[in-house]
Amino acid sequence: MSKVTSKLQVTLPKALAARYAIRPGDDIRFEGAGDVIRVVPPGAEAPPGGHDVEARLALFDAATERQEARQAGRLAPRPDSGRGWTREELYERGPDAD
């Protein structure tokens, strides 16, 4: 967590600066986003003022498709492990099973 100095300056954590390729002297943008402040690094694709409604909906739809694809991959049936039992059977075998 960073503190705000008496000159209203904030130190950016080194890990975030490295992750977003922010270097000394770069201009970053601060944007109000509801109850929070968004820090936009240089070269970010969002234009000043944000995307229009159609662009935001397209980004949301793309993110939804990616999430559905990830979930579909996780829910695929697992191959038989040859253990002689399934995970579901463990819940039926336990001492609390009725």
C-alpha positions in Angstrom: 0.0 0.0 0.0 1.3 3.5 -0.8 0.8 6.7 1.2 0.0 10.0 -0.3 2.6 12.6 0.6 2.0 16.2 1.7 2.5 17.2 -2.0 -0.2 14.7 -3.0 2.4 12.4 -4.6 2.1 8.6 -4.6 4.8 6.0 -5.0 4.0 3.2 -7.5 5.0 -0.2 -6.3 8.0 -1.6 -8.3 6.1 -4.8 -9.2 3.3 -2.8 -10.8 5.7 -0.5 -12.6 7.6 -3.5 -14.1 4.4 -5.3 -15.0 3.0 -2.4 -16.9 6.3 -1.1 -18.3 6.1 2.3 -16.5 9.4 4.1 -16.3 10.5 7.3 -14.6 9.3 10.3 -16.7 6.3 8.5 -18.2 3.0 10.3 -18.2 0.2 8.3 -16.5 -3.4 9.1 -16.5 -5.7 9.1 -13.4 -9.4 8.5 -14.2 -12.4 8.6 -11.9 -14.3 5.3 -12.1 -17.2 5.4 -9.8 -15.9 5.1 -6.2 -12.3 4.3 -7.3 -9.5 6.0 -9.2 -8.1 4.1 -12.2 -4.4 4.6 -13.0 -3.9 4.3 -16.8 -0.3 3.5 -17.9 1.2 4.9 -21.1 0.2 3.1 -24.2 -3.0 1.7 -22.7 -5.6 1.0 -25.4 -8.4 2.9 -23.6 -8.9 6.3 -25.1 -9.2 9.3 -22.7 -12.8 9.3 -21.4 -13.2 5.6 -22.0 -14.8 3.5 -24.7 -18.2 4.2 -26.3 -21.1 1.9 -25.4 -20.7 -0.4 -28.4 -17.0 -0.9 -27.8 -17.6 -1.7 -24.1 -20.3 -4.2 -25.0 -18.0 -5.8 -27.6 -15.2 -6.1 -25.0 -17.7 -7.6 -22.5 -18.9 -10.1 -25.1 -15.4 -11.2 -25.9 -14.6 -11.6 -22.2 -17.7 -13.6 -21.7 -16.8 -15.9 -24.6 -13.3 -16.4 -23.2 -14.7 -17.3 -19.7 -17.2 -19.8 -21.2 -14.4 -21.4 -23.1 -12.3 -21.7 -20.0 -15.2 -23.2 -18.0 -16.0 -25.6 -20.8 -12.5 -26.9 -20.6 -12.7 -27.4 -16.9 -15.9 -29.3 -17.0 -14.8 -31.8 -19.5 -15.0 -35.4 -18.1 -11.7 -36.7 -16.8 -10.4 -39.9 -18.2 -10.7 -43.0 -16.1 -7.7 -43.1 -13.7 -7.9 -46.8 -13.1 -8.3 -46.3 -9.3 -11.4 -48.3 -9.0 -13.3 -45.4 -7.5 -14.6 -42.0 -8.5 -14.5 -38.8 -6.6 -18.2 -38.8 -6.2 -18.1 -42.2 -4.6 -15.9 -40.8 -1.8 -18.8 -38.7 -0.6 -20.9 -41.8 -0.5 -18.3 -43.9 1.4 -17.5 -41.5 4.2 -18.6 -42.0 7.8 -21.2 -39.2 7.5 -22.8 -40.8 4.4 -26.4 -41.8 4.9 
